Amino acid sequence: MSTTKKYQVGEEITSVCTKCKLPLDHTIAAMVGERVAKVQCKTCGGLHRYVNPAAGESPARKAAKQTKLEHAWEQLVQSSSSKKKQPYTFAGPFKQNDLIDHAQFGLGVVTQRLSWDKIQVTFKEGEKILLSKRKVQ
Ligand SMILES: [Zn+2]
């Protein structure tokens, strides 16, 4: 006797929705043998292949994404390397292309000022939104 649950078309299953990008309740739409082939998302109604939520993102894909991020970050740091790095404080009046040293995220480059008190900074692990108050004259 097999202990593996046998699914049937019309049954409920948790799959990662390829549109919502979340593990959600789906209805099985098609089976290939004993394998769930297609599911329909109960949230967005999208019909797509079954993605086992336990599988997650493949390590290779994750690594490739990380390498790309690190490469972009390296280029930014290099292009700003002539500048003096400044320790990050939320009161710092940072400008675009400023090199900052963050206690938690390390070296980062200001890529954009989003508002009077927020900046977008690219760190090795990705982009972060940080507080930064522009100097008021
Ligand atoms: Zn969905």
Backbone and ligand atoms as CSV (ligand in chain L), in Angstrom:
chain,resi,resn,atom,element,x,y,z
A,1,MET,N,N,0.834,-1.201,0.000
A,1,MET,CA,C,0.000,0.000,0.000
A,1,MET,C,C,0.866,1.247,0.000
A,2,SER,N,N,0.562,2.163,-0.858
A,2,SER,CA,C,1.317,3.415,-0.937
A,2,SER,C,C,0.756,4.427,0.052
A,3,THR,N,N,1.653,5.167,0.697
A,3,THR,CA,C,1.202,6.176,1.641
A,3,THR,C,C,1.085,7.550,0.968
A,4,THR,N,N,1.539,7.617,-0.284
A,4,THR,CA,C,1.472,8.887,-1.010
A,4,THR,C,C,0.028,9.200,-1.354
A,5,LYS,N,N,-0.373,10.401,-1.063
A,5,LYS,CA,C,-1.741,10.810,-1.352
A,5,LYS,C,C,-1.929,10.875,-2.867
A,6,LYS,N,N,-3.004,10.270,-3.334
A,6,LYS,CA,C,-3.300,10.335,-4.762
A,6,LYS,C,C,-4.273,11.471,-5.013
A,7,TYR,N,N,-3.857,12.363,-5.863
A,7,TYR,CA,C,-4.699,13.521,-6.174
A,7,TYR,C,C,-5.623,13.214,-7.344
A,8,GLN,N,N,-6.675,13.993,-7.419
A,8,GLN,CA,C,-7.621,13.877,-8.531
A,8,GLN,C,C,-7.974,15.267,-9.027
A,9,VAL,N,N,-8.338,15.344,-10.285
A,9,VAL,CA,C,-8.774,16.615,-10.864
A,9,VAL,C,C,-9.965,17.140,-10.047
A,10,GLY,N,N,-9.941,18.437,-9.718
A,10,GLY,CA,C,-11.033,19.038,-8.954
A,10,GLY,C,C,-10.719,19.152,-7.477
A,11,GLU,N,N,-9.657,18.436,-7.022
A,11,GLU,CA,C,-9.280,18.486,-5.613
A,11,GLU,C,C,-8.457,19.735,-5.324
A,12,GLU,N,N,-8.391,20.052,-4.045
A,12,GLU,CA,C,-7.630,21.224,-3.620
A,12,GLU,C,C,-6.176,20.848,-3.390
A,13,ILE,N,N,-5.277,21.759,-3.742
A,13,ILE,CA,C,-3.857,21.528,-3.533
A,13,ILE,C,C,-3.176,22.877,-3.305
A,14,THR,N,N,-2.114,22.871,-2.505
A,14,THR,CA,C,-1.359,24.112,-2.332
A,14,THR,C,C,-0.222,24.118,-3.345
A,15,SER,N,N,-0.241,25.149,-4.199
A,15,SER,CA,C,0.792,25.306,-5.210
A,15,SER,C,C,1.275,26.745,-5.163
A,16,VAL,N,N,2.488,26.961,-5.637
A,16,VAL,CA,C,2.960,28.334,-5.768
A,16,VAL,C,C,2.296,28.895,-7.020
A,17,CYS,N,N,1.600,30.014,-6.872
A,17,CYS,CA,C,0.966,30.640,-8.035
A,17,CYS,C,C,2.039,31.380,-8.815
A,18,THR,N,N,2.104,31.132,-10.125
A,18,THR,CA,C,3.138,31.773,-10.941
A,18,THR,C,C,2.821,33.250,-11.183
A,19,LYS,N,N,1.571,33.651,-10.919
A,19,LYS,CA,C,1.211,35.068,-11.078
A,19,LYS,C,C,1.289,35.799,-9.744
A,20,CYS,N,N,0.692,35.199,-8.680
A,20,CYS,CA,C,0.696,35.839,-7.362
A,20,CYS,C,C,2.051,35.694,-6.669
A,21,LYS,N,N,2.881,34.760,-7.141
A,21,LYS,CA,C,4.202,34.479,-6.571
A,21,LYS,C,C,4.121,34.078,-5.094
A,22,LEU,N,N,3.040,33.377,-4.742
A,22,LEU,CA,C,2.849,32.955,-3.362
A,22,LEU,C,C,2.297,31.538,-3.313
A,23,PRO,N,N,2.582,30.795,-2.243
A,23,PRO,CA,C,1.924,29.489,-2.094
A,23,PRO,C,C,0.460,29.717,-1.714
A,24,LEU,N,N,-0.447,29.283,-2.557
A,24,LEU,CA,C,-1.875,29.538,-2.344
A,24,LEU,C,C,-2.701,28.297,-2.647
A,25,ASP,N,N,-3.977,28.357,-2.256
A,25,ASP,CA,C,-4.907,27.269,-2.556
A,25,ASP,C,C,-5.217,27.253,-4.048
A,26,HIS,N,N,-5.092,26.071,-4.633
A,26,HIS,CA,C,-5.377,25.891,-6.046
A,26,HIS,C,C,-6.302,24.688,-6.220
A,27,THR,N,N,-6.952,24.613,-7.352
A,27,THR,CA,C,-7.767,23.460,-7.703
A,27,THR,C,C,-7.027,22.727,-8.820
A,28,ILE,N,N,-6.939,21.413,-8.676
A,28,ILE,CA,C,-6.240,20.631,-9.704
A,28,ILE,C,C,-7.068,20.643,-10.992
A,29,ALA,N,N,-6.433,21.066,-12.079
A,29,ALA,CA,C,-7.130,21.177,-13.361
A,29,ALA,C,C,-6.782,20.035,-14.310
A,30,ALA,N,N,-5.578,19.486,-14.171
A,30,ALA,CA,C,-5.173,18.389,-15.053
A,30,ALA,C,C,-4.131,17.520,-14.368
A,31,MET,N,N,-4.223,16.227,-14.632
A,31,MET,CA,C,-3.267,15.256,-14.097
A,31,MET,C,C,-2.572,14.550,-15.265
A,32,VAL,N,N,-1.303,14.213,-15.052
A,32,VAL,CA,C,-0.597,13.366,-16.010
A,32,VAL,C,C,-0.160,12.153,-15.197
A,33,GLY,N,N,-0.858,11.061,-15.386
A,33,GLY,CA,C,-0.627,9.881,-14.566
A,33,GLY,C,C,-0.982,10.217,-13.124
A,34,GLU,N,N,-0.012,10.091,-12.201
A,34,GLU,CA,C,-0.283,10.428,-10.809
A,34,GLU,C,C,0.317,11.789,-10.450
A,35,ARG,N,N,0.805,12.451,-11.461
A,35,ARG,CA,C,1.445,13.747,-11.236
A,35,ARG,C,C,0.463,14.881,-11.538
A,36,VAL,N,N,0.454,15.885,-10.638
A,36,VAL,CA,C,-0.399,17.050,-10.875
A,36,VAL,C,C,0.275,17.892,-11.958
A,37,ALA,N,N,-0.417,18.108,-13.069
A,37,ALA,CA,C,0.176,18.845,-14.187
A,37,ALA,C,C,-0.243,20.308,-14.190
A,38,LYS,N,N,-1.552,20.542,-14.086
A,38,LYS,CA,C,-2.034,21.926,-14.139
A,38,LYS,C,C,-2.953,22.225,-12.965
A,39,VAL,N,N,-2.839,23.445,-12.460
A,39,VAL,CA,C,-3.681,23.886,-11.355
A,39,VAL,C,C,-4.280,25.258,-11.669
A,40,GLN,N,N,-5.420,25.519,-11.017
A,40,GLN,CA,C,-6.034,26.837,-11.178
A,40,GLN,C,C,-6.016,27.547,-9.834
A,41,CYS,N,N,-5.507,28.781,-9.849
A,41,CYS,CA,C,-5.379,29.570,-8.629
A,41,CYS,C,C,-6.745,30.064,-8.172
A,42,LYS,N,N,-7.042,29.865,-6.871
A,42,LYS,CA,C,-8.331,30.316,-6.342
A,42,LYS,C,C,-8.311,31.816,-6.077
A,43,THR,N,N,-7.129,32.389,-6.059
A,43,THR,CA,C,-7.007,33.821,-5.775
A,43,THR,C,C,-7.121,34.657,-7.045
A,44,CYS,N,N,-6.330,34.312,-8.079
A,44,CYS,CA,C,-6.359,35.123,-9.303
A,44,CYS,C,C,-7.057,34.408,-10.457
A,45,GLY,N,N,-7.356,33.128,-10.275
A,45,GLY,CA,C,-8.048,32.384,-11.327
A,45,GLY,C,C,-7.140,31.897,-12.440
A,46,GLY,N,N,-5.838,32.172,-12.304
A,46,GLY,CA,C,-4.876,31.798,-13.339
A,46,GLY,C,C,-4.666,30.291,-13.417
A,47,LEU,N,N,-4.528,29.803,-14.646
A,47,LEU,CA,C,-4.282,28.393,-14.895
A,47,LEU,C,C,-2.805,28.238,-15.245
A,48,HIS,N,N,-2.117,27.419,-14.482
A,48,HIS,CA,C,-0.682,27.247,-14.741
A,48,HIS,C,C,-0.212,25.897,-14.241
A,49,ARG,N,N,1.074,25.591,-14.496
A,49,ARG,CA,C,1.621,24.302,-14.069
A,49,ARG,C,C,1.718,24.281,-12.545
A,50,TYR,N,N,1.711,23.083,-11.994
A,50,TYR,CA,C,1.799,22.917,-10.552
A,50,TYR,C,C,3.226,23.165,-10.091
A,51,VAL,N,N,3.397,24.013,-9.061
A,51,VAL,CA,C,4.713,24.279,-8.491
A,51,VAL,C,C,4.670,23.910,-7.014
A,52,ASN,N,N,5.390,22.876,-6.668
A,52,ASN,CA,C,5.434,22.405,-5.289
A,52,ASN,C,C,6.024,23.493,-4.375
A,53,PRO,N,N,5.255,23.968,-3.385
A,53,PRO,CA,C,5.770,25.045,-2.530
A,53,PRO,C,C,6.971,24.615,-1.686
A,54,ALA,N,N,7.098,23.302,-1.446
A,54,ALA,CA,C,8.225,22.807,-0.646
A,54,ALA,C,C,9.533,22.874,-1.424
A,55,ALA,N,N,9.424,22.876,-2.766
A,55,ALA,CA,C,10.625,22.883,-3.598
A,55,ALA,C,C,11.338,24.231,-3.573
A,56,GLY,N,N,10.556,25.292,-3.550
A,56,GLY,CA,C,11.124,26.639,-3.514
A,56,GLY,C,C,11.942,26.969,-4.736
A,57,GLU,N,N,12.719,28.012,-4.629
A,57,GLU,CA,C,13.550,28.448,-5.732
A,57,GLU,C,C,14.765,27.533,-5.801
A,58,SER,N,N,15.139,27.119,-6.987
A,58,SER,CA,C,16.285,26.216,-7.117
A,58,SER,C,C,17.560,26.945,-6.701
A,59,PRO,N,N,18.475,26.250,-6.041
A,59,PRO,CA,C,19.707,26.903,-5.571
A,59,PRO,C,C,20.502,27.549,-6.705
A,60,ALA,N,N,20.475,26.930,-7.883
A,60,ALA,CA,C,21.216,27.459,-9.026
A,60,ALA,C,C,20.650,28.807,-9.470
A,61,ARG,N,N,19.312,28.875,-9.493
A,61,ARG,CA,C,18.647,30.099,-9.908
A,61,ARG,C,C,18.898,31.209,-8.884
A,62,LYS,N,N,18.853,30.825,-7.618
A,62,LYS,CA,C,19.087,31.760,-6.533
A,62,LYS,C,C,20.508,32.315,-6.622
A,63,ALA,N,N,21.463,31.435,-6.875
A,63,ALA,CA,C,22.871,31.819,-6.963
A,63,ALA,C,C,23.095,32.762,-8.138
A,64,ALA,N,N,22.438,32.479,-9.249
A,64,ALA,CA,C,22.575,33.309,-10.439
A,64,ALA,C,C,22.053,34.716,-10.177
A,65,LYS,N,N,20.933,34.792,-9.463
A,65,LYS,CA,C,20.317,36.057,-9.111
A,65,LYS,C,C,21.260,36.846,-8.203
A,66,GLN,N,N,21.843,36.163,-7.233
A,66,GLN,CA,C,22.746,36.788,-6.274
A,66,GLN,C,C,23.999,37.315,-6.977
A,67,THR,N,N,24.532,36.532,-7.915
A,67,THR,CA,C,25.732,36.933,-8.653
A,67,THR,C,C,25.460,38.207,-9.452
A,68,LYS,N,N,24.284,38.266,-10.075
A,68,LYS,CA,C,23.891,39.420,-10.865
A,68,LYS,C,C,23.814,40.665,-9.975
A,69,LEU,N,N,23.215,40.490,-8.803
A,69,LEU,CA,C,23.098,41.579,-7.841
A,69,LEU,C,C,24.469,42.073,-7.404
A,70,GLU,N,N,25.340,41.127,-7.076
A,70,GLU,CA,C,26.680,41.467,-6.604
A,70,GLU,C,C,27.473,42.190,-7.686
A,71,HIS,N,N,27.276,41.767,-8.935
A,71,HIS,CA,C,27.987,42.361,-10.056
A,71,HIS,C,C,27.563,43.827,-10.218
A,72,ALA,N,N,26.271,44.075,-10.152
A,72,ALA,CA,C,25.735,45.439,-10.273
A,72,ALA,C,C,26.257,46.303,-9.126
A,73,TRP,N,N,26.289,45.704,-7.960
A,73,TRP,CA,C,26.763,46.408,-6.769
A,73,TRP,C,C,28.253,46.746,-6.910
A,74,GLU,N,N,29.046,45.792,-7.378
A,74,GLU,CA,C,30.486,46.001,-7.563
A,74,GLU,C,C,30.759,47.160,-8.521
A,75,GLN,N,N,30.009,47.173,-9.623
A,75,GLN,CA,C,30.183,48.231,-10.622
A,75,GLN,C,C,29.872,49.601,-10.038
A,76,LEU,N,N,28.789,49.640,-9.246
A,76,LEU,CA,C,28.393,50.900,-8.614
A,76,LEU,C,C,29.468,51.381,-7.636
A,77,VAL,N,N,29.964,50.444,-6.825
A,77,VAL,CA,C,30.984,50.795,-5.832
A,77,VAL,C,C,32.256,51.276,-6.537
A,78,GLN,N,N,32.622,50.590,-7.618
A,78,GLN,CA,C,33.825,50.964,-8.363
A,78,GLN,C,C,33.707,52.360,-8.970
A,79,SER,N,N,32.542,52.649,-9.531
A,79,SER,CA,C,32.351,53.962,-10.159
A,79,SER,C,C,32.288,55.081,-9.120
A,80,SER,N,N,32.066,54.710,-7.859
A,80,SER,CA,C,32.018,55.717,-6.799
A,80,SER,C,C,33.251,55.645,-5.905
A,81,SER,N,N,34.222,54.818,-6.290
A,81,SER,CA,C,35.361,54.553,-5.405
A,81,SER,C,C,36.260,55.762,-5.186
A,82,SER,N,N,36.166,56.766,-6.072
A,82,SER,CA,C,36.973,57.966,-5.886
A,82,SER,C,C,36.445,58.780,-4.709
A,83,LYS,N,N,35.211,58.485,-4.348
A,83,LYS,CA,C,34.596,59.232,-3.251
A,83,LYS,C,C,34.947,58.620,-1.900
A,84,LYS,N,N,34.894,59.463,-0.905
A,84,LYS,CA,C,35.145,59.026,0.461
A,84,LYS,C,C,33.877,58.360,0.962
A,85,LYS,N,N,34.021,57.180,1.583
A,85,LYS,CA,C,32.809,56.550,2.111
A,85,LYS,C,C,32.417,57.216,3.433
A,86,GLN,N,N,31.110,57.378,3.571
A,86,GLN,CA,C,30.598,58.047,4.762
A,86,GLN,C,C,29.798,57.060,5.589
A,87,PRO,N,N,29.995,57.090,6.915
A,87,PRO,CA,C,29.187,56.194,7.736
A,87,PRO,C,C,27.714,56.587,7.650
A,88,TYR,N,N,26.841,55.597,7.580
A,88,TYR,CA,C,25.420,55.891,7.426
A,88,TYR,C,C,24.785,56.345,8.741
A,89,THR,N,N,24.095,57.453,8.679
A,89,THR,CA,C,23.218,57.882,9.772
A,89,THR,C,C,21.966,58.407,9.089
A,90,PHE,N,N,20.820,58.261,9.750
A,90,PHE,CA,C,19.581,58.693,9.089
A,90,PHE,C,C,19.513,60.205,8.921
A,91,ALA,N,N,20.382,60.916,9.608
A,91,ALA,CA,C,20.382,62.373,9.487
A,91,ALA,C,C,21.355,62.843,8.407
A,92,GLY,N,N,22.068,61.884,7.807
A,92,GLY,CA,C,23.063,62.238,6.799
A,92,GLY,C,C,22.424,62.772,5.532
A,93,PRO,N,N,22.908,63.908,5.016
A,93,PRO,CA,C,22.318,64.475,3.801
A,93,PRO,C,C,22.935,63.858,2.549
A,94,PHE,N,N,22.673,62.562,2.310
A,94,PHE,CA,C,23.318,61.859,1.195
A,94,PHE,C,C,22.726,62.236,-0.157
A,95,LYS,N,N,23.597,62.200,-1.148
A,95,LYS,CA,C,23.191,62.515,-2.517
A,95,LYS,C,C,23.369,61.272,-3.383
A,96,GLN,N,N,22.847,61.341,-4.597
A,96,GLN,CA,C,22.999,60.256,-5.554
A,96,GLN,C,C,24.491,59.991,-5.792
A,97,ASN,N,N,24.852,58.719,-5.888
A,97,ASN,CA,C,26.230,58.238,-6.101
A,97,ASN,C,C,27.142,58.351,-4.887
A,98,ASP,N,N,26.608,58.778,-3.757
A,98,ASP,CA,C,27.414,58.807,-2.537
A,98,ASP,C,C,27.682,57.374,-2.083
A,99,LEU,N,N,28.892,57.187,-1.576
A,99,LEU,CA,C,29.290,55.872,-1.072
A,99,LEU,C,C,29.055,55.871,0.443
A,100,ILE,N,N,28.231,54.941,0.917
A,100,ILE,CA,C,27.983,54.924,2.354
A,100,ILE,C,C,28.334,53.575,2.966
A,101,ASP,N,N,28.678,53.640,4.240
A,101,ASP,CA,C,29.072,52.458,4.985
A,101,ASP,C,C,27.997,52.208,6.037
A,102,HIS,N,N,27.230,51.124,5.853
A,102,HIS,CA,C,26.121,50.825,6.744
A,102,HIS,C,C,26.527,49.739,7.738
A,103,ALA,N,N,26.176,49.934,9.009
A,103,ALA,CA,C,26.549,48.997,10.072
A,103,ALA,C,C,26.052,47.581,9.804
A,104,GLN,N,N,24.873,47.463,9.216
A,104,GLN,CA,C,24.293,46.130,8.987
A,104,GLN,C,C,24.523,45.605,7.568
A,105,PHE,N,N,24.370,46.472,6.557
A,105,PHE,CA,C,24.422,46.005,5.168
A,105,PHE,C,C,25.782,46.172,4.489
A,106,GLY,N,N,26.696,46.897,5.143
A,106,GLY,CA,C,28.022,47.101,4.556
A,106,GLY,C,C,28.067,48.298,3.623
A,107,LEU,N,N,28.908,48.152,2.588
A,107,LEU,CA,C,29.124,49.244,1.650
A,107,LEU,C,C,27.961,49.353,0.656
A,108,GLY,N,N,27.487,50.574,0.462
A,108,GLY,CA,C,26.392,50.776,-0.467
A,108,GLY,C,C,26.544,52.076,-1.227
A,109,VAL,N,N,25.832,52.161,-2.357
A,109,VAL,CA,C,25.878,53.368,-3.177
A,109,VAL,C,C,24.457,53.917,-3.301
A,110,VAL,N,N,24.314,55.211,-3.063
A,110,VAL,CA,C,23.008,55.853,-3.189
A,110,VAL,C,C,22.653,55.913,-4.675
A,111,THR,N,N,21.568,55.275,-5.066
A,111,THR,CA,C,21.190,55.258,-6.475
A,111,THR,C,C,20.118,56.295,-6.785
A,112,GLN,N,N,19.379,56.704,-5.770
A,112,GLN,CA,C,18.285,57.636,-6.020
A,112,GLN,C,C,17.810,58.270,-4.722
A,113,ARG,N,N,17.441,59.552,-4.814
A,113,ARG,CA,C,16.739,60.147,-3.668
A,113,ARG,C,C,15.254,60.043,-3.974
A,114,LEU,N,N,14.520,59.366,-3.082
A,114,LEU,CA,C,13.113,59.099,-3.343
A,114,LEU,C,C,12.210,60.219,-2.843
A,115,SER,N,N,12.556,60.798,-1.724
A,115,SER,CA,C,11.779,61.905,-1.170
A,115,SER,C,C,12.703,62.688,-0.248
A,116,TRP,N,N,12.163,63.664,0.441
A,116,TRP,CA,C,13.016,64.518,1.268
A,116,TRP,C,C,13.699,63.748,2.391
A,117,ASP,N,N,13.151,62.590,2.776
A,117,ASP,CA,C,13.781,61.851,3.876
A,117,ASP,C,C,14.084,60.386,3.542
A,118,LYS,N,N,14.001,60.032,2.250
A,118,LYS,CA,C,14.284,58.635,1.890
A,118,LYS,C,C,15.222,58.541,0.687
A,119,ILE,N,N,16.168,57.601,0.791
A,119,ILE,CA,C,17.074,57.352,-0.326
A,119,ILE,C,C,17.039,55.864,-0.663
A,120,GLN,N,N,17.317,55.562,-1.936
A,120,GLN,CA,C,17.433,54.169,-2.355
A,120,GLN,C,C,18.911,53.865,-2.461
A,121,VAL,N,N,19.327,52.790,-1.782
A,121,VAL,CA,C,20.738,52.446,-1.746
A,121,VAL,C,C,20.931,51.012,-2.218
A,122,THR,N,N,21.923,50.800,-3.085
A,122,THR,CA,C,22.227,49.446,-3.535
A,122,THR,C,C,23.358,48.882,-2.690
A,123,PHE,N,N,23.043,47.798,-1.989
A,123,PHE,CA,C,24.041,47.067,-1.203
A,123,PHE,C,C,24.339,45.758,-1.911
A,124,LYS,N,N,25.323,45.055,-1.398
A,124,LYS,CA,C,25.720,43.776,-1.983
A,124,LYS,C,C,24.537,42.811,-2.061
A,125,GLU,N,N,23.674,42.830,-1.048
A,125,GLU,CA,C,22.549,41.898,-1.022
A,125,GLU,C,C,21.293,42.423,-1.726
A,126,GLY,N,N,21.358,43.653,-2.237
A,126,GLY,CA,C,20.212,44.186,-2.956
A,126,GLY,C,C,19.912,45.623,-2.597
A,127,GLU,N,N,18.787,46.110,-3.125
A,127,GLU,CA,C,18.420,47.505,-2.886
A,127,GLU,C,C,17.656,47.658,-1.588
A,128,LYS,N,N,17.931,48.745,-0.895
A,128,LYS,CA,C,17.231,49.051,0.346
A,128,LYS,C,C,16.788,50.511,0.310
A,129,ILE,N,N,15.693,50.767,1.004
A,129,ILE,CA,C,15.234,52.148,1.165
A,129,ILE,C,C,15.663,52.575,2.570
A,130,LEU,N,N,16.403,53.656,2.650
A,130,LEU,CA,C,16.883,54.125,3.944
A,130,LEU,C,C,16.430,55.553,4.199
A,131,LEU,N,N,16.387,55.882,5.470
A,131,LEU,CA,C,16.067,57.244,5.858
A,131,LEU,C,C,17.299,58.113,5.686
A,132,SER,N,N,17.112,59.267,5.135
A,132,SER,CA,C,18.196,60.230,5.015
A,132,SER,C,C,17.576,61.609,4.886
A,133,LYS,N,N,17.855,62.424,5.871
A,133,LYS,CA,C,17.230,63.755,5.868
A,133,LYS,C,C,18.120,64.767,5.181
A,134,ARG,N,N,17.551,65.389,4.184
A,134,ARG,CA,C,18.266,66.417,3.456
A,134,ARG,C,C,18.461,67.607,4.394
A,135,LYS,N,N,19.628,68.206,4.278
A,135,LYS,CA,C,19.938,69.355,5.129
A,135,LYS,C,C,19.000,70.514,4.798
A,136,VAL,N,N,18.381,71.037,5.830
A,136,VAL,CA,C,17.500,72.196,5.619
A,136,VAL,C,C,18.308,73.447,5.935
A,137,GLN,N,N,18.377,74.329,4.958
A,137,GLN,CA,C,19.187,75.563,5.140
A,137,GLN,C,C,18.444,76.570,6.008
L,1,ZN,ZN,ZN,-2.799,33.421,-8.404
